[in-house]
Amino acid sequence: MSTGTLLAIIIPVVVVLALVAVAASLLTRRRRLRQRFGPEYERTVGGAESRRAGERELKERERRHDSLDIKPLPAVSRERYTREWSGVQEEFVDRPAEAVHDADRLVTSLMHERGYPTEGFEQQAADLSVEHGSTLEHYRAAHEVETLSTRSKATTEQLRGAMVHYRALFDELLSDGGRAQPARS
């Protein structure tokens, strides 16, 4: 077999193998991002101009998150937050709108103490999405009702739902990824 014939066989094989490797790499990255971000993956990719742009945004979120000093809470802080949450839940009976605002403030305070920046809802959501993608929709739903409540446009049922949504994120943030027990009602 001549050198030309060998090259005519080897070059296409190498090109095909390289393409397969690139495709496998992209699929692996996509799968990892989907697993890490959960429902937030589809939300971000669906809202971006392209899948590649959405995935680039998620990678940027990971880089930002990796630069943060996220830390577990000391037991005394977990106990304090648990007591404060109980107070917010009790407040809901007589003052539901105020309780939702207090729940929002308590979740923000908890985020801050854990090491998450709290400079605005969209950035908070982006930072939380890296480790808490599965509960992020709870936070979005609660925040939407809290915003309605600020304008006195939320029903009592919406406020109750907001408390449930805040509680889901609160428990996850309080539990340090499952290493501690969540707050009890």
C-alpha positions in Angstrom: 0.0 0.0 0.0 1.4 3.4 -0.9 1.9 6.3 1.4 -0.8 8.2 -0.4 -3.3 5.4 0.1 -2.4 5.1 3.8 -2.8 8.8 4.3 -6.2 8.7 2.5 -7.3 6.1 5.0 -5.7 7.5 8.2 -6.6 11.2 7.8 -10.4 10.6 7.6 -10.3 8.1 10.5 -8.4 10.6 12.6 -10.9 13.4 11.7 -13.9 11.1 12.5 -12.3 10.1 15.9 -11.6 13.8 16.7 -15.2 14.7 15.9 -16.5 11.9 18.0 -14.3 13.0 20.9 -15.5 16.6 20.6 -19.2 15.5 20.5 -18.7 13.2 23.5 -17.1 16.1 25.4 -20.0 18.4 24.6 -22.5 15.8 25.7 -20.7 15.1 28.9 -20.5 18.8 29.7 -24.2 19.3 28.9 -25.1 16.3 31.1 -23.0 17.7 34.0 -24.5 21.1 33.7 -28.1 19.6 33.6 -27.4 17.6 36.7 -25.8 20.4 38.6 -28.3 23.1 37.7 -31.5 21.0 37.5 -34.5 22.9 36.2 -32.4 26.1 36.0 -30.5 24.5 33.1 -33.5 24.5 30.9 -34.7 27.9 32.1 -31.3 29.5 31.3 -30.7 27.8 28.0 -34.3 28.4 26.9 -33.9 32.1 27.7 -30.6 32.5 26.0 -30.0 33.3 22.3 -28.5 29.9 21.8 -27.8 26.7 23.8 -24.1 27.6 23.7 -24.7 31.1 25.1 -26.9 29.6 27.9 -24.3 27.0 28.8 -21.6 29.7 28.8 -23.7 31.7 31.3 -24.0 28.6 33.5 -20.3 28.1 33.4 -19.8 31.8 34.3 -22.1 31.2 37.3 -20.0 28.3 38.4 -16.8 30.4 38.1 -18.4 33.2 40.2 -19.7 30.7 42.7 -16.3 29.0 43.1 -14.8 32.4 44.0 -17.3 32.9 46.9 -16.6 31.9 50.4 -19.7 29.7 51.1 -19.5 28.2 54.5 -21.7 26.0 56.7 -23.5 27.6 59.6 -22.4 27.0 63.2 -24.9 25.1 65.2 -25.8 28.2 67.3 -26.7 30.1 64.1 -28.8 27.2 62.8 -30.7 27.2 66.1 -31.2 31.0 66.0 -32.5 30.8 62.4 -34.8 28.0 63.3 -36.3 30.1 66.1 -36.6 33.1 63.9 -38.4 31.0 61.2 -40.8 29.7 63.8 -41.6 33.3 64.8 -42.2 34.3 61.1 -44.6 31.3 60.7 -46.5 32.4 63.9 -46.7 35.9 62.6 -48.4 34.7 59.4 -51.6 34.0 61.3 -52.3 37.6 62.1 -50.1 39.5 59.5 -49.5 37.3 56.4 -48.1 40.0 54.2 -45.6 41.1 56.9 -44.7 37.5 57.5 -43.8 37.0 53.8 -41.6 40.1 53.9 -40.0 38.9 57.1 -39.4 35.4 55.5 -37.7 37.2 52.5 -35.5 39.1 54.9 -34.7 36.0 56.9 -33.7 34.0 53.8 -31.6 36.9 52.6 -29.9 37.1 56.0 -29.3 33.4 56.0 -27.8 33.6 52.5 -25.5 36.4 53.6 -24.3 34.5 56.7 -23.6 31.5 54.5 -21.4 33.7 52.3 -23.7 34.4 49.3 -23.7 38.0 48.1 -27.1 39.6 48.4 -26.9 42.6 46.0 -30.1 41.9 44.1 -32.6 39.2 43.4 -31.4 38.2 40.0 -27.8 37.9 41.2 -28.9 36.0 44.3 -30.8 33.6 42.1 -27.8 33.1 39.8 -25.5 32.5 42.7 -27.9 30.1 44.4 -28.5 28.2 41.1 -25.1 26.5 41.2 -25.8 24.5 44.4 -29.5 24.9 44.8 -30.9 24.7 41.3 -33.6 22.2 42.4 -35.2 24.7 44.9 -34.5 27.8 43.0 -38.0 27.9 41.4 -39.4 28.0 45.0 -37.3 31.2 45.6 -38.5 32.7 42.3 -42.2 32.0 43.1 -41.9 33.3 46.6 -40.1 36.5 45.4 -42.8 37.1 42.8 -45.5 36.9 45.5 -43.5 39.1 47.8 -43.3 41.7 45.1 -47.0 41.5 44.6 -47.5 41.9 48.3 -45.4 45.0 48.4 -48.0 46.5 46.1 -50.9 45.0 48.2 -51.9 42.8 45.3 -51.3 39.3 46.7 -54.1 37.1 48.0 -53.8 35.3 51.3 -53.5 32.0 49.4 -50.6 33.4 47.4 -49.0 34.6 50.6 -49.4 31.1 52.1 -47.8 29.6 49.0 -44.9 32.1 49.2 -44.3 31.0 52.8 -44.1 27.3 51.6 -41.7 28.3 48.8 -39.5 30.4 51.2 -39.5 27.4 53.6 -38.2 25.1 50.9 -35.2 27.3 50.2 -34.7 28.2 53.9 -34.5 24.5 54.8 -32.0 23.7 52.1 -29.8 26.7 53.0 -30.0 25.9 56.7 -29.2 22.2 56.1 -25.8 22.9 54.5 -26.4 20.4 51.7 -27.9 17.8 54.0 -25.2 17.8 56.6 -27.5 19.3 59.3 -31.1 18.8 60.1 -33.6 21.2 58.5 -35.8 23.5 60.7 -38.9 21.9 62.1 -42.3 23.5 62.3 
